[in-house]
Structures are given as C-alpha cells and as structure tokens.
C-alpha cells in the first residue's frame, strides 16, 4: 500500500441497501478476489437515483437505462429479478405487505396524472395555445 494511503471502511449493507448483505459475501476470504469491480458496481447502484434493474447487480446499469433490455420487464431477466418489492420500486410503484400486486392498475393510475403527458408541460405550449 502506498505511503499516506488511507483505508476506507465500506459496509456492504450501506452500498446495497440490504439488511442481510453479509449473506451475499459469506465465505469470502480477505484477499484480492476482484471485489473492487463489484464494490464499484455497488457504489454506482447505490448512488443511482433510480434503480432500473430491480436490484440485480449483474445487469449493466447504463444499458438498462438506455436500451431497456436489462431493466425491469426487459427481454433479459435473470433469476435475481424475483424480489417483488425491488421490481415495483424500480417501476416507480409501492406496495404494502399482503397487498395483491396489480401492476397494470397501479401503472394506469400513476400515468393518468403524469405532468409529462400533459400538453401544458411542453416548452412551446404557450406558442401553440394562442
């Protein structure tokens, strides 16, 4: 380690936002196992304002946001994409325990009053309304 370098303690639970994060890395030993890339992915995902992948660390965050194939509901789901709460959160929906998941109804309700879909939200609305 270079002189003057500081070791930053990073808690996996802080990066992933999961209470049981220690289970993810159970059995790893203290050596260079390539965890730097994984930790960087976790940092990126934690700092992302919207987790479009539903919490799947294997997904490419950029591709999920731009192309959508690895996003929730995309063409390439993985076995990790089965936590209902994370999937709903990625779609901008919420639910309570025991509630029946009715995504279609919730999405339709959410989209009825979207400002982006209102003609008044366009930048040139005043020009066209006269």
N, C-alpha and C positions, 0 to 999 in steps of 0.2 A: 504494500500500500504506500503510495507517495506520501512524503512528509507533509504534514499540515492538512491531510485529507480527513474529513470528518465522516463518521459512520452515522447515517440517518436511520433511526429505527422506524420501520414501517410496519404497521399492523395490517395483516391481510383483511381483517374484518372492516377496517376503515376504507380500504380500497374497493372491496366488493360490495360493501353494504349488507353483508350477510352475517347473521349472528353465529352461525356454525362454520365459519370459514376455516377453522383448524382441520375440519374433516377433509377439505379439498386437498390439503398438502400433507395429510397423515402419512408417515413413513418416509418422508424425505430426510436426507441427512444434510449436515451442514457442510456443503462444498459447492463448487461451481457446477450447477446442473443445468445451466441455461435459463435460470429463473429470471434473469434480467429482462428478457423479452416478455415473459409472462407478467412480471411486475409492471412493465411499461404499458402492456395492454390493459392491466387492471387500472392503472392511473388514468389512462386515456378514457376508459369506460366510466370511471368514477367522475371524471371532470366533464364528461359529455352531458349536455343539458337534456337530451332525450335519448334514452337507451333504446334504439330502434331494433336491437337484436333480441330483446326479451331476456337479456342476461346471459346469452351464450357467448363465452369467451373465445370460442373457435371461429366465430364469424369475423369477417373483415368489416369493421365499423364504417369505413369510407364507402365500400361497395353497398353496404346495407342502406346507407343514407342516399346514395346517388342512384344506384341501379335498382335496389329493392329485392334482389334475389335472395339475399341472406337476412332480410328483415322479417319481422313477424308477418306470417301469411305469405311469405315469398315461396319461390319454387324449390328452394333447397333447405328445408327444415332439418334439424338434427335432433337426435334423441334428447339433448339438453333442453330443447324448446317444448317442455311439457309442464312447466310451472304456470298455472293459470293466472296467478296474481301478476307475475312478471310480464306475461303476454298482454294482459289487459292494460297494465301500466304503460307498456310500450306503444299501445294504440291510443293512449290518452283517456282510458276508461278507468273507473274504480268499481270495486265491489266489496261487499261485506261477507263475512263467513256465513256459509249456509245459503247464500243467495244463489238462485238459479242464474247461470250465465246466459244472458240473452244479448249477445253482442250486436246482432242486427238492430234490435230495438234501441239499444243504447247509442249505437252509431247514428241511427236516423234522428234520434232526439238531439244528440250533440250537433249534428250538421244542420238542423233546422234553423238555428240562430247563429250560424258562423258569420262573422263580420267579413271574412274574405270572400264569401259568396254574395254578399250584399252589393248591388251596383254602386251604392254610395261610397264604398271602400276604395274604388278605383281612383287613381291620382287625377285623372282627367274628367271626373264626374261632372264638375261644375261647367266645363266646356260643352258637354253634351246635353246637359239638362236645360240649357237656356233656349 
